[in-house]
Amino acid sequence: MNKDAITRYPINEAARKRWSPRAFRDQPVEPEKLISLFEAARWAASGGNVQPWRFIVGLRPDATWTRIFEALDQGNQEWNKNVPVLMVAVGARISPFDGKVSPVFQYDTGQAVSSLSIEAIHQGLHVHQMGGFSGEKIHAAFEIPDDYLAIAVIACGYMGDPENLSEKLKKREFLPRTRKPLEEFVFSGKFGEAMEMVKW
Ligand SMILES: Cc1cc2nc3c(=O)[nH]c(=O)nc-3n(C[C@H](O)[C@H](O)[C@H](O)COP(=O)(O)O)c2cc1C
């Protein structure tokens, strides 16, 4: 299945090919590929180079995978049964500079996950991020301290055959991908005013 972004302007291949499938192959991910995902995350930018991201990684069917799976919302559990790798992206809330809640720890953690997602494409893998999970369950299951926050769960593996999904999910898998035009989010002069060069 081809879900490459249909872009108005050229972009790099991995960004074009990245998308979030729900059908994953029931096939483990090679450790050398998985470790490159974390290496890519490691080299993400972060405010003050604090690197607040942490990852809890489960390999099906280990206990970590099972605990992450059990914390997913029912709708997400439906398509995650075959996913070989489930991970939790956790952020350190407190800035080491002033001991207060960092205004950018979630932003930084998201950047690391973005790097990881692009590296996944480079490794022939796909990831699918999820906000649909119980943070309470994750925090309890992994004894995550209060000054850390479980931000997202990430499914990772080889893209599978959408024919194996339920009818409802299969339909969603084939829906065209949509995005706002550049005019709606690239401004100049005043907030909300499209920059001249992006006007179509
Ligand atoms: C923070 C975040 C939370 C998300 N939560 C879910 C989720 O709980 N379940 C799900 O199926 N997809 C989830 N997604 C995937 C988005 O729906 C998906 O990225 C978006 O529709 C764009 O599609 P694409 O990634 O294929 O380009 C989430 C994505 C992000 C970044």
The ligand as a MOL file (V3000), in Angstrom:
LIG
                    3D

  0  0  0     0  0            999 V3000
M  V30 BEGIN CTAB
M  V30 COUNTS 31 33 0 0 0
M  V30 BEGIN ATOM
M  V30 1 C 0.4300 12.8330 19.9800 0
M  V30 2 C -0.2740 11.8790 19.0380 0
M  V30 3 C -1.3030 11.0880 19.5220 0
M  V30 4 C -1.9410 10.1760 18.6750 0
M  V30 5 N -2.8780 9.3070 19.1970 0
M  V30 6 C -3.3760 8.3070 18.4330 0
M  V30 7 C -4.1970 7.2910 19.0000 0
M  V30 8 O -4.4400 7.2380 20.2200 0
M  V30 9 N -4.6730 6.3340 18.1750 0
M  V30 10 C -4.3960 6.3180 16.8320 0
M  V30 11 O -4.8520 5.3970 16.1360 0
M  V30 12 N -3.5950 7.2660 16.2710 0
M  V30 13 C -3.0740 8.2440 17.0300 0
M  V30 14 N -2.2130 9.1810 16.4760 0
M  V30 15 C -1.8900 9.1350 15.0370 0
M  V30 16 C -2.5320 10.2930 14.2850 0
M  V30 17 O -3.9130 10.0630 14.1560 0
M  V30 18 C -1.8370 10.4590 12.9300 0
M  V30 19 O -0.4800 10.7780 13.1240 0
M  V30 20 C -2.5070 11.5440 12.0920 0
M  V30 21 O -3.8090 11.1930 11.7480 0
M  V30 22 C -1.7260 11.8400 10.8200 0
M  V30 23 O -1.5700 10.6730 10.0790 0
M  V30 24 P -0.1270 10.1780 9.5830 0
M  V30 25 O 0.7390 10.0280 10.8270 0
M  V30 26 O -0.3980 8.8500 8.9330 0
M  V30 27 O 0.4220 11.2010 8.6630 0
M  V30 28 C -1.5660 10.0970 17.3040 0
M  V30 29 C -0.5310 10.9140 16.8400 0
M  V30 30 C 0.1270 11.7740 17.6810 0
M  V30 31 C 1.2710 12.6110 17.1530 0
M  V30 END ATOM
M  V30 BEGIN BOND
M  V30 1 1 1 2
M  V30 2 1 2 3
M  V30 3 2 2 30
M  V30 4 2 3 4
M  V30 5 1 4 5
M  V30 6 1 4 28
M  V30 7 2 5 6
M  V30 8 1 6 7
M  V30 9 1 6 13
M  V30 10 2 7 8
M  V30 11 1 7 9
M  V30 12 1 9 10
M  V30 13 2 10 11
M  V30 14 1 10 12
M  V30 15 2 12 13
M  V30 16 1 13 14
M  V30 17 1 14 15
M  V30 18 1 14 28
M  V30 19 1 15 16
M  V30 20 1 16 17
M  V30 21 1 16 18
M  V30 22 1 18 19
M  V30 23 1 18 20
M  V30 24 1 20 21
M  V30 25 1 20 22
M  V30 26 1 22 23
M  V30 27 1 23 24
M  V30 28 2 24 25
M  V30 29 1 24 26
M  V30 30 1 24 27
M  V30 31 2 28 29
M  V30 32 1 29 30
M  V30 33 1 30 31
M  V30 END BOND
M  V30 END CTAB
M  END
